[in-house]
Structures are given as structure tokens and as C-alpha cells.
């Protein structure tokens, strides 16, 4: 542990992790059929700003719905788990985490935010240490899609792993259960897992959340092209693509897509790659799964996790699920 007594930091990623992962995903995704890449690459500083704007849009209820459920049930989570350590995957700004931290009681609590962004971890950590000086905070820079290796924590009670924001929905079903089993493998018998999940609702309502009237989500989607131009010396023309959102009922997920407005050839010099797009060809830039409460419970069972509580807001279409090792 480095830094002050209240703040530690562990970096498990080498300096080339981002560049290596970006190159592999973009090369594989844009030479496949259909073209498809991970949503990870949206989130540079500008992309994160755009996403914050999206969370405040009237068409995007997910963020507000989860916040509302946490306000209602943070004390229930604390009473059920009695956790003395909280590990949050994809912590970002740790905004929602504060509700759970306060319910658990910050005094002597271990908090481990996990994120790939060192800047996000340091910014959030600095604020949290100032706001809750009694918390023992140890930030962990890691890719949570890889096997989770936690820093040494005092063995003074149950641990709560939190995975909020319906980020689980960015995994396809074939990858979700193995991911959950990986979390199950690092849990002790007394530990708990808290999942936030967006639920299936009216199709047009779901599509609108990813294709808003103000065009913020369209700007966010096209921002990926600016990132690739900068990071991979590509020559994407954002005006040559249109944003669209589609409900894939067979897979139960929303797909954000960039549709080529014309036949074009894009050069990605860092990959020594030329990518051909047909006119009207679509590139899937994000998949966001939507769940049913029964489906969530089934996936927990497949992952050897036992659902303890499930709190759902049927009007907003969102759920919090608390599970323990089966």
C-alpha cells in the first residue's frame, strides 16, 4: 500500500495495456462479420462528459432509477450483509457508492474502487478520503473482465462486491455467467454480490434511451471515431456515418450501431489496416442487455450464486439483486 494511511493504490496493468487491448479489439472487430467492437473505447475525457450528459436525459431513466433504488434500499443492503469491506467494479466517480458506504458506516470500512482509469480512481479517491476520512480506501487499477485479484484487506467481516450501472449488460449471455462464476470464485462464504440491472420494457422506450431527441447519444457514438483517429491514426469521417439504435429481441439487448452513409474505405495506419464499408453497412459499437427478474435469478443460479434479495422498480424498469455464494 502506498500513500497515506487512508489511501492506498495498486496498479495491476502495465503501461501498454490500453493500447494493446484497443488494437486487438479494433482489428478483430472491424475484420469480423458483422463489424462489432467493445464499448470501452468511448470513455476518454470527452466521452465521459458526453455519458454524464446522457444520464441526465429524460429518455435515459437507468441512472436515476438505480439511484432511487439505492436510496430506498442501501440500509437494507447494509443490514443484510453487515459488510466491512466494499469492492466496487467499474467504480468511475463512485457517486452512487456513497449511499452504500454511508449505510454500512464509514468508520473503519474498507473501500476498494476498481477501474481501468487511473485518473478516475485518483479523482474519486481524493474526494472520498476528504469526505470520509475514517474510510480505509485502497484503489485498484485493474481490468475487471480479467480474473479479479484483490489487495490484502483486514479480515474483519463480510465483503460486498458491487457491480452497478447495469454494466453486466455489456457482456453477452455466453460471457456473463463465466464472469459471474469468476466473481463467485473469489468470494468467501460470508460475502455478498450486489448487481444493478436494467429490465426489459417497452421497445420504443428502450430504443429512445439510446437514440435521444437531442442527439447526445449520437454524438457519443460518433465520438468513438474521433478516439480511433487520435489513438490509431485512422481517417474516419464522422459525417460519413449515422447513429442508430436497434432492439435485438432474440438476444434481449439494445445494439448501438454506426451505419455507413456511403461505400468507403477507411485506413487505420497503426494497425496497417484498410477497412471497407458497404453503403448502409452497420457496425455494432455497443450491446446493452436488458433483463427479466426471472432471468437474473437463473443466471445467478448458473453461476453458483444464490439470490438473497431482489428489489425492482417496475415503473422505471430497473432492479437491484443481492446474491451470496450458493
N, C-alpha and C positions, 0 to 999 in steps of 0.2 A: 504494500500500500504506500502510495506517495502522497505528498501534500500534507495538509493539516490533519489533525485527529478526526475532524468532522468530514473530511472529503478525501476519498481515495480514487484512484483511476487505474484501470488496467486496459491495455490495448492489445487485442489478440490478432489484429490484422496488420500485415506488412504494408509498406508504403505503396506497393503496386497492386494491392487488392482491387481497388475500384477500377483502375484502368484495365486490368486483366479480365475482370468479370464483365465489364462493359464490352470489350472486344469480343469475348466469347459469345455473349448473348446476342449482340447485334449481328455478328457474322452468321451464327446458326439460325437466328430468327428471320433474317432477310434473305436467306438462301433456301428456306423451307417453304412448304406449301400447306396451308396458306401462310403468308408472312405474319409473324407474331413475335412480339418482344415483351419483356417484363416491364412492369410499371415503375420499377426502381429508378429509372433514369430521368424521370420528370423532376426529381426533387433537388435541384440546386437551389441557390438562394431565391431566384426569381420564381422558380416552380413552386417552392414552399409558400411564397407570398400569394401566388395565384390559388393554391389549395386552401389557404386560410380564407380567401375571398369566397371560394366555393362553399365552405362550411357555413357561411352566413347567408347564402342564397335561400329564398323562400322555397325553391324546388328541392333543396337538399336537406331533408329533415334528420338524416342519420346522426350528425354530430349533436344536435340539440336533443334528440330522443335518447341517446346514450347518456348525455349529461343529466337529463331529467331522471332517468332510472338510477343513476349513481347517487344523485341527491336523495332519492327515496330509499335506497337500499344499502348505502355504504355502511350504515350502522348494523344492518342485518349481516352483511359480509363479515364485519369485524366480530360480531357476536358468534357467528357460526364457525369462523376459522381460528379466532384468538391468535392470529399470526403475529410474529415478532420480526419477521423479515418479509419484505415485498420485493419481488423481482418483476420488472415491467419490460416486456419485449416490445421493441419499436416505440420507445418512450417519447421521442420527439421533445416537445416543450414541457411534458409532464403536467399539463394543465389539469386534466381530469384526475390524475393520480392524487392530487391534493385532497380530494374528497375522501378517498380511502385512507390516505396517510393520517388525516385528522381523526377519522373514525377509529383507526387502530390505536391511536395515541402515539404521538411522535417521540415521546421520551424513551430513549434507548432503542428505538426502532431502526432496523437495518433496511435501507432502501437501495436497490441495485437497478438503476435505469440501464437498459441495453439498447444500443442503437449503432448503426454504421457510421453516423455522422459525429465526428469528434467535436465539431463546433456546436451542434445541438446539445450534446452532453455537457460540455463546459458551460454553455449559457444557462441551461436549465439548472445544472448543479449549483452554479454561483447563486442563483435566485433562491433555490431551495435551502441551501445552507444558511443564507441570510434570514430567510423567513422561519425556518425550523432549525435553529442551532443545536437542538437536542437530538436530531436525527444523525445516525451514522450512515453516511452516504458513500457508496463505492460505485462509481460509474464504470460501465463495461462496454468498451467499443468492440462489437462483435457482429457477425452476420448470423442472425438467429435462425436462418434456414439451415445452417450447419449444426452439428451436434453442440449442444449448449454446455459450456464449461464455466461453472460459477466460481467467483473468488471465494476464498475461505471466509465463512461467516460464523459468528458466535453461535453455538448450538444451544440457543436458549428458547426454543419454541418452534411452532409450526411455521412453514414458509408459504406465502401466497404468490403464485406466478400469475401475473395479469397480462392478458393479450386483448387489448381494447381496440375500438375503432373499426370493428369488422374486418380487420386486416387478414383474419383467417380466410376471408372470402377471396383473397388474391391467389390462394392456392387452388388448383383444380382438385376434384374429389380424389383422384388417384394419388395425389401428393399430400392431401390433408391428413388422412388417417396415419400414414407413416410419420408425418411431422408431429402429430399429437402423441403418437407412441414414443417418439424421441423425448418429448417433454415428460411423459409418464415414466420413462426410464431414469430421469434424474430426480424424480420426486420420492420423498420418503413417505412412509405410511400415513404420517400425520399432516402432510402437505395438501394444498388445495390449488386448483387452477380456475381462474375467472376469465371467461370468454365473453366478448361483446360480438353480437351477430345481427346483421340486417336481415329482415324477414321478407319473404315473398309477399308482394302486394299487387295492386292494380298495375297492369303492364305499362300503361301510359304514364302513370305516376313514377314508376321506376325509370323509364326512359328519360323523362323530363329532368330527373335528378342528375343525369349525365349529359344532358343537352339543353341547358337552360336558355331562357329567352334573351338574357343579356349577352350571351356568347362567352362567358368567362371560362366555361369548361372547354369550349372550342379553342380558346387561346391557350389554355393549359395543355390540351392535347397537342397542338401545333408547336408548343414550346419545346417538345421533345426534339423537333427538327433543328432548332437553334442549338440545343445541347450537343447533338451529334455533329453539327457543323463545327462547333468550337472544339469538342473533345477528340473528334476523329478526322478532322479536316475534310468534311463532306461538303457537298454543294447542293443540299436540299433547298428547294424554293418553297417556303411555307404557303405561298399563294397558289401553288400548284396542287394543293391538297385541300379537301373538305373534311371536316369533322362530322362524325355521325355516331349514334348510339343505337344498339340493337339488342333486343331481348332474345336470348337463346334458351327457349323453353326446355329443349331436350337436355341441356346441361345445367339448367337453372342458374344462369348467370347473365349479367349485362356485359356486353362487349363494347368498348370504345374502339372506334376504328378511324383510320385516316384513309380517305378514298382519293385515288389519283384522278385528277381532273383531265389528264391527257396521257397519251403514251409518252414515256420519258425514261431516260437513263440517268441514274444518279451515281456519282463517283464518291466513294468513301476511301480516301487516299491512305489513311492509316491502316486500313485493312487490305489495301491493294485489291479493292473490290468494286465492281460496277454492277449496280442493281437495276434490273429492268422492271418497269411497272407498265402494265397494260392500262389503257384508258378505263376507268371505273374499277380497277383492281383495289381491293381493300386490305389494309394492314392492321391487324389487331394489336392495339397498344396497351390494352388493359382488359382483364377479365375480372369481374366482381361478382362472386357467387352470392345468391340470396337463399336463405334457409327457411325450413319449417321447424317448428319446435320438436316435432317427432323426429325429423331428420337429424337435428342436432343431437338429440339423445342417442340415436342409433350410431352416429359417428363416435360419440364418446364411448359407447359400449365396445365398438370395434377396436378402439384404441386402448382398451382395458382401463377405462375411466368410468366412474360411477357418478351419475348426476345427483347432486345433493339438493340443489335449488335451481329453479328457472323462473326468472321474473320477466314478464313480457308486457310491453305497451302495445296493445292490439291496434290502437288508433294510429300511432306513429310507425308501427311495424318494426319494432326492434326488441331484442331480448338480451338479457344477461344470464349466463349459465355458470353455476358454480359446481365444480366436479372435484372428486378425490380419487386416488388410486383404488382400483377395484381389487 
